[in-house]
């Protein structure tokens, strides 16, 4: 009798467990990227996706539309739908997913969504890193209460042997208590964008300190265009000491989970870990390869790609040029990558930061990225966002005359221009005096920057801030710094 009673109890427990299991399986599962407080790209066919029992129908209903979109989960349980989002506003929205048991996400906003990618200078939060503060932190915290429409989600920086479809994360609403965790560059970009447009802005932070450009390439691209290993054991063995240099694995674990998202564009701050790479435009070509890869993976067309020049840093010896060569590669990449823009940072370090890989002036970096976006993507044609670049030179007796592109009709300061060096045929560079040159006439060279040195009687080449750590003061009519450059190829 007791045995029969125990059998009945066991069967009852099994039935209850089975019922619970069916209930759990019946409820649709969403990726962590889709959740409360998220920002969806405004006025777009936004992708929503997740998992359910294979073959089960999933209905998606939004609070801003009476329409319901239905989709059937495939054999592996995956499903994906598209819903058209409304114009940006601060009105809280909701989305319900129903496969027999409804699941609703709330406090969703429609706005602009941007990806924050790269290495530690993008990852660096508003509160800073250890021994690496962000300038203006306290004031940023005080002001944060005015920007609840700015949201961010940080994808955990993890490695994976295979591309991951999900990552544990949640959206954060900007407030004095949360803003310290936001990417500093990303936040100041979002704040400027939100103030100019008066709409919500969402940031998807998918980055990892110390990563190389190869860290984010797919297995197929690595095998076709690089000599990097693609077997996870071989990868870990090659970079046993510096795991953040590992190729493929960071992209699999940290970037792949966001590729179904519908975004406006990508912000990128990376390059320090590629300083010292081989020549032949290797970094520029691989960065273009990465942008092409990401655009193809997102499937959203030629979305904007705005990236940041690596700041002056000694890299072991401020007199050397390995960092300058990488900056030169970044400028070449801008010319190679359609719908891209590079932000110059030559003026955004203090003299005492020669050994600080994480400079404190992050607000200006984010703002300059926003200036590019506002001009190029949001109709603010009056915003000047370009830094000047070298255009041409002319030798005249014992001096070299310089013309710049994108100077907005201004080369400043008026006196005491700093950062130039000049060399003769021996290839030895000496600090140079630079001044504004003007004479009456109709020739284009009647207005230029004149560069000379008493130690160089027959000059042939000029460099501007073309060292690992060299800060110049030459700016254009937008008060933006001139990109470091060289006229030689020594």
Buried (B, 14 or more C-beta within 10 A) or exposed (E): EEEEEEEEEEEEEEEEEEEEEEEEBEBBBBBBBBBEBBBBBBEBEBBBBBBBBEEBBBBBBBBBEEEEBEBEBEEEBBBEBBBEBBEBBEEEBBBBBBBBEEBEBBBBBBBBBBBBBBBBBBBBBBBBBEEBBBBBBEEBBEBBEEBBBBBBBBBEBBBBBEBBBBBEBEBBBBEEEBBBBBBBBBBBBBBBBBEBBEBBBBBBBBBBBBBBBBBBBBBEBBBEBBEBBBEBEEBBEBBEEEBBBBBBBBBBBBBBBBBBBBBBBBBBBBBBBBBEBEEEBBBBBBBBBBBBBBBEBBEBEEBBBBBBBBBBBBBEEBEBBBBBBBBBBBBBBBEBBEBBBBBBBBBBBEEEBBEBBBBBBBBBBBBBBBBBBBBBBBEBEEBBBBBBBBEEBEEBEBBBBBBBEBBBEEBBEEEEBBBBBBBBEEEEBBEBBBBBBEEEEEEEEEBBBBBBBEEBEEBBBBBBBBBBBBBBBBBBBBEBBBBBBBBEEE
